[in-house]
Amino acid sequence: MKKIIFTFLFIGSFVLQGQDNSALIKGVVRTASNGEAIPFANVMLLQDSKQILGTTTDFDGKYILKPVKAGEYSLLVSYIGYQN
């Protein structure tokens, strides 16, 4: 199994949207070794080890999770052949 660490670019990580105090998280999943985008990786937002939201990266490794309420979360990315 390849041992590659994912790096995350959070572009506008938490953008407030109106009065409901929700935000969005968006970014790009890339390999640490050469910066190549990882298409179709699973991205999950966890709170207290429970999945709150989830999505899949597009062909360019980009993803968006929304709506995200204020709080502390963990982000888990998985892809076959790579470590989480």
C-alpha positions as CSV (number, residue, x, y, z in Angstrom):
1,M,0.0,0.0,0.0
2,K,1.4,3.4,-0.9
3,K,2.2,5.6,2.0
4,I,1.3,9.1,0.8
5,I,0.2,11.9,3.0
6,F,-2.6,14.1,1.7
7,T,-2.3,17.8,1.9
8,F,-5.3,20.0,2.1
9,L,-5.7,23.5,0.7
10,F,-8.6,25.2,2.4
11,I,-9.7,28.1,0.2
12,G,-12.1,30.3,2.1
13,S,-12.3,27.6,4.8
14,F,-15.3,29.0,6.7
15,V,-17.4,31.5,4.8
16,L,-20.4,32.7,6.7
17,Q,-23.7,32.6,4.8
18,G,-26.4,34.8,6.3
19,Q,-27.9,34.7,9.7
20,D,-28.1,30.9,10.2
21,N,-24.4,30.8,11.2
22,S,-23.6,28.1,8.7
23,A,-20.5,28.0,6.6
24,L,-18.9,25.9,3.9
25,I,-15.6,24.1,3.7
26,K,-13.9,23.7,0.4
27,G,-10.5,22.6,-0.7
28,V,-8.3,20.4,-2.9
29,V,-6.9,17.0,-2.0
30,R,-3.4,16.5,-3.4
31,T,-0.5,14.1,-2.8
32,A,2.3,15.4,-0.6
33,S,5.0,13.9,-2.8
34,N,4.3,15.6,-6.1
35,G,1.2,17.8,-5.5
36,E,-0.9,15.8,-8.0
37,A,-4.7,16.1,-7.5
38,I,-6.6,13.1,-6.2
39,P,-9.9,12.6,-8.1
40,F,-12.8,10.8,-6.5
41,A,-11.4,10.7,-3.0
42,N,-13.9,10.5,-0.1
43,V,-14.0,13.5,2.2
44,M,-15.8,13.2,5.5
45,L,-16.5,15.8,8.2
46,L,-16.6,14.2,11.6
47,Q,-17.7,15.5,15.0
48,D,-17.0,13.3,18.1
49,S,-16.1,10.4,15.7
50,K,-19.5,10.6,14.0
51,Q,-19.9,11.5,10.3
52,I,-21.7,14.8,9.9
53,L,-21.3,15.4,6.2
54,G,-19.5,13.7,3.3
55,T,-18.7,14.2,-0.3
56,T,-16.3,13.1,-3.1
57,T,-13.7,15.1,-4.8
58,D,-14.2,16.0,-8.5
59,F,-11.8,15.2,-11.3
60,D,-9.5,18.0,-10.2
61,G,-9.4,16.9,-6.5
62,K,-11.8,19.7,-5.4
63,Y,-14.5,19.4,-2.9
64,I,-17.2,21.4,-1.0
65,L,-18.9,20.5,2.2
66,K,-22.0,22.6,3.2
67,P,-23.8,23.6,5.3
68,V,-21.4,23.5,8.2
69,K,-22.6,24.8,11.6
70,A,-20.1,26.4,14.0
71,G,-18.1,23.9,16.1
72,E,-15.0,21.7,16.2
73,Y,-14.6,19.1,13.5
74,S,-12.2,16.6,12.1
75,L,-11.7,16.1,8.4
76,L,-11.0,12.5,7.1
77,V,-10.0,11.8,3.5
78,S,-9.8,8.3,2.2
79,Y,-8.9,6.8,-1.2
80,I,-8.1,3.2,-2.2
81,G,-4.4,2.6,-2.1
82,Y,-3.6,5.5,0.2
83,Q,-3.5,5.9,3.9
84,N,-6.3,8.0,5.5
